[in-house]
Amino acid sequence: MIRRDFLGAAGLAMSGKTGGAPAAFRGSRSTPQAQPLAAAANVSAKALALHKKAVIIDGHNDSLIEHWARKESYDLGRDWPAYQADLRRMRAGGLTAMNSMVGGANLVQGLDLWGGMYENVDKHPADFLIPDEPEDILRAKSEGKVALIGQLEGCQLLNNSLRILDVMRRLGVRVAGLTHGEGGEEFHLQAAKSPFGYCTPDDREKARQESAALTGFGREAVAEFNRLGMVVDLAHANDAAFFETLELSKKPVEFSHGAVFALTHHWRALTDDQLTALAANGGVIGIAVYPGFIAQEPAQQTIQRFLDHVEYVCEKVGDDHVGFGSDYDGMGELVPVLPSYAEMPQLTQLMLDRGFSDETIMKFWGGNFLRVMRQAAVQI
């Protein structure tokens, strides 16, 4: 999610890319028309069959918080042309599950977002479910539903309370992001803010040496996430907090939405040593379709450049450690390099055209995220 203030007075009152992209991926502010999966344009029978077989998990979606910010209905079953995600496009693209942002900064806001999660399940029981355990994601696949996985993006709402964390777990939170970039103040889990934007390798190294890592409560929280079976999400964490968490966590973690620093010198992209450490932990990075993460130059912000990031991770640390983390409805007016969920079958085709194996594509689309969730759920 881009940085924005969701806690203004009105909001609180409401709640208490390499080479040119194919034409289909250039996008515009108008919403692409979703096609039925079986009729997806430019997709071979082989690609379509593989895509239908895949368990497709999106590592990060901001639709509900964006609806909250715009003071609009949480009903994802409706068509939403001004947004990047709705049920029609989820179905068109074959989405199985998504990590849905349900708060971070404010407890009242977080509870309101959870109300939106349950409203969708209650209103559309044939279309949505909230998973209690990883196998419920496979149930969603078999039943033709979309699993809405509760994901915190920042943990200030915990107010340094492990009891509140337990309540979040009981509500349905299964992925916990340590921070949304905040740090150094009361209730933050990291002791220094995370920079954002483009930087040089020297900037990155200097900040890494000078930055503070986790707070005392942050360390307690990592242990509790492990105990409760929740996946730790390091997207937005500063580098010092990233490495300290990997030292502490007894379970694989995820970096739900980001990119590769070797290809885009952005603070939200992982360096080679971070990728190596993440892989050693058994974790996964979700590559986002946020254009600024894919390349700094607009002409390179393409779906092919997105695949460069996927390919880089596979070649550097192996295909067990890469996934899809869209960041849909979390990028303001920017047009994602893959316009919506509806175009996902075309991405499968492009991966086959690139020479990715069927097995790698299945891991990318959700196999790796599902593995991490299963390993996190094991009691310790």
N, C-alpha and C positions, 0 to 999 in steps of 0.2 A: 504494500500500500504506500502511496506517496504520503509525504508529510503534510498534514492538514489538521486544523483544530476542530475536533468533533465535540468539544466540551464548552462551546459558547453558551451564553445565558439562555438563548432561545432553545438550544438543544437540550440543556438540562431541564428547562421548564417542560419541554415535551416529554422527557423520559422520567421526571420526579427528580548494416546487415550484410556479406560478401556477394557482389553481383546483384543484378536486378531481380526483384521478386516476381514470380508469375502473377499475371493480372488478377487472379483470384485472391491474392494476398495483399494487394495494394491498399484496399480498404478506403473508407470515407467516414464522415460523421453519420451518414445514414446507416441503419442496421442492415447487414447482409440478410437476404432472404434464406431462411433455413430450408434445406431440402430433406426429404426422407433419406434415411441412411442408405437404403438400397438404390437411391437415384443420385447419390453424390457425384458431382461432375468430375471428370478426369480421374476416376478411381477404378483401377482394374478389378476384375473379379477376385484375384488373389489378394490384393490389398484389402478389399472389402471383407472377405472371409476372415482374414487375420484380424482386422479391426473389430469385427463382431465378436470374435473369440476373446479379445483382450478385456481384462478388468482394468478400467480406465479411472485413475484416481488423480484429481487435481490437488496439488499440494497447498494451494492458497487461493481463496476466492473472497472478495470484499463486497459482494452484492448487498448483503443485509445492512452492513454499516453505511453503505452509500445510500440505500433507501432511507435509513434513519436520518442521515445528514440532509437529505432532500425533503424530509417529512412526508414521505410517500408510503403507500402500503407495502408490507413485507411479502405480499403474495407473489411468489415466484412462478406460480402456475399461470399467471397472466402474461401476455406478450408485452415486453418493455422495450420499444424501439430506441429509447434514449440510453439504454444500458447495454452491457456486453453479455449478459447472461439472463436467461429465463428458461422455463421448462421446455418450451418448444425447441430451442436451440440445443439444450442438453440432450434431448432425445434424438435430434437430428445428428448429433455427433457421437452418440453412443456412450455418454458419460455414465459411469457407475457410481462414483462418489466424489465428494469434494470437501476439503478442509474449509469450513465456513467460519469466518472471523466473527466471534461472539463477544468482543470486548477486549479491554486491556487497561484502559486508563481509569475508568470510573465504574464502580459496582452497580449503581442504579442503571447506567447505560447498558452494562453487560446483561443484567437481568431482563431489561427491555428487549435486547436482541435475542435472548433465549426465548422470550415470549414469541418472537417472530419465527424461530425455529419450530416451536411446537404448533404454532398457527398453521404453518405449511403442512406439517404432518397430519394435523386434524382435518384441514380443509381438503387435502389431496392424499388420502391414505393409500390410494392405488399408485401414487407417483413418488412419494418421499417416505423415508424412514430415518430415524436417528439411531445409529449403531451403538450397541452396548459393548460389543466385543468385535474383534477383527472379522470373525466368521460372518457377522451380519452384513459385511460388505459383499461377501459372496452370495448371501441370501438376496441382497438387493439386485445383484446381477441376474440371478436365476428368476427373480420375480419381476424384472423389468422396471425396477425403481431406482431412484437416485438416493444414495446415503448421504445425509448431511452430518458431517463430522465436526463436532464443536472444537474450535481452535482459538486460543487466546493469542493476541498479538500485543504482548506486554502484560505485566502482572501487577501493576500498581493497584488494581482493584482488590488484590488479596490483602492489602493493608498489613503486610508482614504477618499474616495469620495463616497457619497451616490448616486450621479448621475451615476457613473459607475456601482454601484450596480443595479440601475434601468435599465441600458442598458443590464446588464447580465440577468435580469428578462425578458426583451423584447426578448432577443435571445432565451430564453428557460430554463434558470436555475430555477429549482424548489426546489433544496436541496442545502443548503450552509453549508459546514464544516468550523467551525471557524478557524481551524488550521490544519496543518499537523505535528504538534509537535513544530513548531517554536514559539518563544516568546521573548519579551523584547527588540525588535529592531523596527526601523521605519516601519510603515505600518502593524505591527502584531496586531492581535485582542486580544491576551492574553499577559500579562506582564511578563511572565516567561515561559521558555521552558518546554515541557513535557518530562519526562524521558521515556526511552524505554528499554525493556528487562525484565529479571526476577528480583524479589525483595522479601524482607520479609515483613510481615505485619508491623513490626516496621519501616522499610524504608518508607513504604507507608504513615504511620501516621505522621512521621517526616516531610516528604516533604509536606504533606497536610497542616501542621501547618505553614510552612515557605514560601510556594510558594505564589507569587502574582497571582491575578485572571485576570479579563478582563482589557483591556485598556479603556480609555475614548471613543475612537472610537468603540471599541468592544461593549460597552454598547449601543451606538447609533445604531450600526449595528443590534444587536439583536432586538431592537424595530422596525427597518426598515424591517428586515426579516418578522416579525410578520405582519406589515402593508401591505407588498407586497404579502403576502400569500405564502412565501417560508418556507420550513421546515428547522429548525436549526438542524445541525448535530454536535453532541458532540464527535464523534470518534476522537481520538488524543488529545482532550483537557486535560489540567492538572486538577487535582481534584478541585482546588480552582475555576478555570474558569467553570468547570462543575456545581458546586453548585451555583455559582453566576448567571449563565445563567438560571438555573431552577427557581431562585428567580425572575428573570426579565421577562422571557418569559410568554406571555399570551396565548400561543398556545402549544400543545404537541410537543415535540422534538423527535429526534431519535439519537441513537448511532449506526450508520449504519453497522459497522463491528467490532466485538470484541469477548469477551468471559466473563467468570465468574471467579472472583478472588478466590472464595472459592475452585475452582477446579484447577486453574492454577495461581500461584502467578506471574503474569505478569502485568506490568504497563498498558497494553492495555486491561485489564480485569476489569470489574466493581465489586466493593465491595458490600457487602450486603446493606449497607446504601445508596449507589448509586442506586442500583436496586430499593430500596424502594422509594427513591426520584423520580426516573424516572417514576415509576408506578403511584405515586401520581400526577405527571404532565400529565399522560395519554400517556407517550411516549413508545418507542419500542427499544429494542436492537436486532440488527441482529447478529446472531452467525456466525462467519467466519469459513471457512474451511482451514485457515492458520494453519499448523500443530503445530507451536510453541505456538499458542494461546490455542490450545486444550489440550496440555500437555507438560511438560518440558522434560520428558523422551521419546525418540523416540519410544520405544515399546508401549507406551500408546497413541500415536498419531494416533488414529483410528476413524472410523465413529461411532462406539459405544460410544467412549468417547465424540465425538461431541454431540451425543444425550443426554449424561449425562448433558452437559451444557444447552441444550434446556429444559430438564426435571427439572433441578435445578431452572431455571427462572420460569417455570410454577408453581412449588411447592412453591417457595418463594413469588412471587408477582402475580401470575395468568397468564393464557394463553393469555391475551390481550396484553402482553408486550414483546413478543418474535417473531423474524422473522429470515429470511435467508439473510446473508450479506457476500457473498462468498469471496470477495477480489481476484477474478480470475485475472490472469495476473498482480498481484501486489506482488508476492512473490518470484521473481527471479527464482532460480533453484529448489526451494523446490517443492515437490509434494503435492498438496492439499489432504486432507483426503477424499474428494469426487472429483475424478479426473477432472470432467467437468460437464457442464449442462446436458450432455447426460445421466448421471447416476441418475438424480433427481427422476425418477419414482421408482428406487430401494430404495431411501431414504424414500419415502412414504410408501413402503412396510415395511421397518424396523421400521418406526414409528407405524404402525398398529401392528406389532409383539410385540412392547414394551407396547402396551395398550393405546396409544394416541387415543383420540376420533376423529371422523371425523371432528367435529367442530374445535377442537384444531389444527388439521393438516391444515385445510383451513385457519385459522388465521395465523399460522406459515408461510405458503407459500406466503402470500401476503395480507390477509385480514387486518392484523394489520397495515402494512405500508400504505395500501390504506386508512384506517380510519384516520391515522395521516395526510396524504396529504389532505384529504377532510376537516379535522378540521382546518388545516393551511390555506386553501384557503378561509375560511370564512372571510369576511371583518370585521375589527374592527374600 
